[in-house]
Amino acid sequence: MKQVAMALTLVALVVSTLACGYTVNIEPSIEVGTMQNYSEEIPLDGTDEAEVVINFGAGELDISAGEAETLLAGDFRTNVEEWAPDVSWRNGTLRLEQGDEGSMDGIVEAGAVNEWDLEFSPEVELDMELRVGASQSTLDLSGLALTRFVLETGASEMSIRFNEPNPAAMSSLEVAAGAASLIVDEIGNAGPETVTVRGGAGNLILDLTGDWPGSSRIQIEAGIGALTLRVPQDIGVRIEVTEGLGSVQSDSGFSRSGGAYTNSAYGETEDELIIEVTVGVGSVNLELIGE
């Protein structure tokens, strides 16, 4: 775990016009205290599938594959008492929550630290849902057996990697990103049957290369930010773009007919990626990888 103290600042703008009789409520301050370290380890005990729910308010979040016989190995570090983690494992659901997440509504003092380092067993099929606030996150999901992956994130800087083929069949990958800078690498290795991405005001890079186990239908809504879409050359790809006030740029390797962009493998391979992109007022850049 990187020993980085991330300054988490939520600014309350207070406008008081006493002469007009307005009353202003000032949010309480979240105090920085002594650094505390916590650890959680949950053995496998014959578990072969689990639902994982992660609610992480702010800070640094790292996820990776760990030891095969340990469902979860987690290290947590924070100097905000209210943020001590709450971990539970009941009836097939593993839940990890930032303690008293409602305290994020207050004013957070500079120097507040919240760091989670989570490792999951690659031997367990995982249905994983994450809700992540203002964070710096590295999710190296390579080697994990993911059957479904859902991410909702706000003003974060996040990298997600699928550098190895998924040993499980993934039904869907869903991402909703607000004012985030988000990179998702080698989605093809995850192999989802469907992909749904909603982008907000940030920068989004989706790399659809990797070892696709079959065809996939992909829906992307690009908001007011920038979307870069990297698609493979060796599998048939068709991208249907609906433009608002945004702009679209594409590599020369694409053929265009109206709002549809195809690569040279489209219509020639058994498996295909059918992609629908809706552009708001942002920009879309289509890149062909493997030419």
ChimeraX attribute file (.defattr): number of C-alpha atoms within 10 A of each C-alpha:
attribute: neighborCount
match mode: 1-to-1
recipient: residues
	/A:1	13
	/A:2	9
	/A:3	9
	/A:4	12
	/A:5	16
	/A:6	17
	/A:7	14
	/A:8	19
	/A:9	15
	/A:10	14
	/A:11	11
	/A:12	12
	/A:13	7
	/A:14	10
	/A:15	9
	/A:16	12
	/A:17	10
	/A:18	9
	/A:19	6
	/A:20	7
	/A:21	8
	/A:22	9
	/A:23	10
	/A:24	11
	/A:25	7
	/A:26	11
	/A:27	13
	/A:28	12
	/A:29	13
	/A:30	19
	/A:31	16
	/A:32	17
	/A:33	13
	/A:34	9
	/A:35	13
	/A:36	14
	/A:37	12
	/A:38	12
	/A:39	14
	/A:40	14
	/A:41	15
	/A:42	16
	/A:43	14
	/A:44	18
	/A:45	9
	/A:46	9
	/A:47	14
	/A:48	14
	/A:49	18
	/A:50	20
	/A:51	19
	/A:52	18
	/A:53	17
	/A:54	17
	/A:55	19
	/A:56	25
	/A:57	24
	/A:58	25
	/A:59	23
	/A:60	28
	/A:61	21
	/A:62	21
	/A:63	18
	/A:64	18
	/A:65	21
	/A:66	19
	/A:67	15
	/A:68	14
	/A:69	17
	/A:70	19
	/A:71	26
	/A:72	21
	/A:73	18
	/A:74	20
	/A:75	18
	/A:76	20
	/A:77	21
	/A:78	23
	/A:79	20
	/A:80	21
	/A:81	16
	/A:82	17
	/A:83	24
	/A:84	20
	/A:85	24
	/A:86	13
	/A:87	17
	/A:88	13
	/A:89	14
	/A:90	9
	/A:91	8
	/A:92	12
	/A:93	16
	/A:94	19
	/A:95	16
	/A:96	19
	/A:97	18
	/A:98	19
	/A:99	18
	/A:100	14
	/A:101	16
	/A:102	11
	/A:103	16
	/A:104	19
	/A:105	14
	/A:106	17
	/A:107	18
	/A:108	21
	/A:109	16
	/A:110	15
	/A:111	17
	/A:112	21
	/A:113	24
	/A:114	28
	/A:115	26
	/A:116	23
	/A:117	20
	/A:118	22
	/A:119	22
	/A:120	27
	/A:121	23
	/A:122	25
	/A:123	22
	/A:124	24
	/A:125	21
	/A:126	24
	/A:127	20
	/A:128	19
	/A:129	18
	/A:130	17
	/A:131	16
	/A:132	24
	/A:133	19
	/A:134	21
	/A:135	23
	/A:136	19
	/A:137	22
	/A:138	18
	/A:139	18
	/A:140	20
	/A:141	21
	/A:142	22
	/A:143	22
	/A:144	25
	/A:145	24
	/A:146	27
	/A:147	24
	/A:148	21
	/A:149	20
	/A:150	17
	/A:151	16
	/A:152	16
	/A:153	22
	/A:154	21
	/A:155	20
	/A:156	22
	/A:157	19
	/A:158	22
	/A:159	17
	/A:160	20
	/A:161	19
	/A:162	23
	/A:163	18
	/A:164	18
	/A:165	20
	/A:166	25
	/A:167	19
	/A:168	20
	/A:169	16
	/A:170	21
	/A:171	17
	/A:172	21
	/A:173	22
	/A:174	19
	/A:175	18
	/A:176	18
	/A:177	23
	/A:178	21
	/A:179	20
	/A:180	23
	/A:181	22
	/A:182	23
	/A:183	17
	/A:184	18
	/A:185	21
	/A:186	24
	/A:187	25
	/A:188	25
	/A:189	22
	/A:190	35
	/A:191	29
	/A:192	27
	/A:193	19
	/A:194	18
	/A:195	19
	/A:196	17
	/A:197	20
	/A:198	17
	/A:199	26
	/A:200	24
	/A:201	19
	/A:202	22
	/A:203	23
	/A:204	25
	/A:205	18
	/A:206	19
	/A:207	21
	/A:208	22
	/A:209	21
	/A:210	19
	/A:211	18
	/A:212	22
	/A:213	17
	/A:214	14
	/A:215	20
	/A:216	20
	/A:217	15
	/A:218	20
	/A:219	18
	/A:220	22
	/A:221	18
	/A:222	28
	/A:223	24
	/A:224	19
	/A:225	22
	/A:226	23
	/A:227	26
	/A:228	20
	/A:229	18
	/A:230	18
	/A:231	26
	/A:232	22
	/A:233	20
	/A:234	18
	/A:235	23
	/A:236	21
	/A:237	26
	/A:238	23
	/A:239	21
	/A:240	19
	/A:241	18
	/A:242	15
	/A:243	18
	/A:244	13
	/A:245	10
	/A:246	18
	/A:247	14
	/A:248	16
	/A:249	11
	/A:250	16
	/A:251	12
	/A:252	11
	/A:253	16
	/A:254	19
	/A:255	14
	/A:256	15
	/A:257	9
	/A:258	8
	/A:259	12
	/A:260	16
	/A:261	19
	/A:262	19
	/A:263	22
	/A:264	16
	/A:265	16
	/A:266	19
	/A:267	14
	/A:268	11
	/A:269	12
	/A:270	11
	/A:271	16
	/A:272	20
	/A:273	23
	/A:274	18
	/A:275	20
	/A:276	18
	/A:277	21
	/A:278	18
	/A:279	25
	/A:280	20
	/A:281	17
	/A:282	22
	/A:283	20
	/A:284	25
	/A:285	15
	/A:286	19
	/A:287	19
	/A:288	20
	/A:289	15
	/A:290	9
	/A:291	8
